[in-house]
């Protein structure tokens, strides 16, 4: 009896994916060993140097890059045996994002119940290998933040549907009986939940780490404000600006000079700093009216360097490299946050002096300024000038053909974006008490531009998410000096591959139709419909 030939099961992955992964590992291992695996330390004068090896770290980095390259080949580039994506083979892969969100939510609940304490095993492992401890801190921080955001989203969603149900004379409970409907509606509450968490943040971080957490949040809000200001120029008007830090510096030095030389208060200098920055924005706008693309980026980059060099060399006015010190700090309606003296905050309210009072006050001031920036930019976006910015971004030639004055459109974008940068700079000077040209280098412009591009051009909430991810992670893991920029660059490359238009690429239309309307048949006759 003849045997029936049975076809062998075909492999899921092609040999190309495995070959690419092996080549990637070899190349990355060579690079990581030379850049990270070998470290030279100076033993002192006349004693030479010593070489310290970090081969385990080099192998881990190479393996991480290889794993990412392999997953990209399988999931995105579809480097499988039949050309199909792995999502079509593994059931439920499309819901991976929702599953991870639930896992983070549950992990955050567990970590919150345990107050974020490490186990003895994790603590010992962190002592032997500090990078492992930093990774645990990162996961803990992400889980806790996700937990609080989810909790706020659920609370806002419950209040909204309950209020809507009561207004319509229906029971709100009937609308939340469906779990799928409840979960799908949470995403619409993310901006409100984020605002709610921001308002009660000083209460959420009570403890020995309160000052550090609020200081970090204040720094993040400064970059959020800068990102929203640059978003007017880059995201809405489509003008690539690499010298945005110049307006940040003009605002800071304007407040510092007015406060130290004339003795004016912060609230008087704040609008003046924004006005001076707007004038510098118009000054930059005139030479670049006929430029676009790479040429515009080069000119704006040169403008930022010109401002920095002027601040460094004009010693009689700006103090040169020494900067300006003893800048008056921000006060609470004339009440200072000093330990002793006249008109102090603690004496007026009859409470014990605590340095955290000033930190919390500065946090709420920058939060108020950032919210005002967001409100103004959103309102401007719905006005004719905002629609002119978006038309200029899409097609400048078509914008001119519609009769839009591109000169005033570009100048207004530069001026308004620079004004918000000046506001942020004046707050920065008041918070620090000391400024110098070293605080306004090109790296700051690159960071703000990365926040705007990573968050999504034209997306307000995307700027917030990107600022938290970039600035927050950099502030929390400052001890990883050797790996921070490497991890930052790798994360940017991966996100640009995964989301080339940014994390929040959706753009809200300037004009929307909130309700469906019936179109009369008179408008669809004779080719007019």
Protein Blocks (a to p, Z undefined) as FASTA:
>chain_A
ZZddddddddfbdfklmmmmmmmmmmmmmmmmmmmmpccddfbghkapaddddfklmmmm
mmmmmmmmmmmmmmmnopafnopafklmmghklmmmmmmmmmmmmmmmmmmmnnopacfk
lmmmmmmmmmlmmmmmmmmmmmmmmmmmmmmmmmmmmmmmmmmmmmnopafklmmmpmkl
mmmmmmmmmmmmmmmmmmmmmmmmgcjklmmmmmmmmmmmmmmmmmmmmmmmmmmnopac
fklmmmmmmmmmmmmmmmmmnopafklmmmmmmmmmmmmmmmmmmmmmmgghjllmmmmm
mmmmmmmmmmmmmmmlnopmnopghiacddeehiacbfbdehifklmnopacdfklmmmm
mmmmmmmmmmmmmmmmmmmmmmmklmmmmmmmmommlmmmnopafklmmmmmmmmmmmmm
mmmmmmmmmmnopacfklmcfklmmmmmmmmmmnoghiaklmmmmmmmmmmmmmmmmmlm
mlmmmmmmmmmmmmmmmmmnojblcccdfbdcfbdcdddfklmgghlZZ
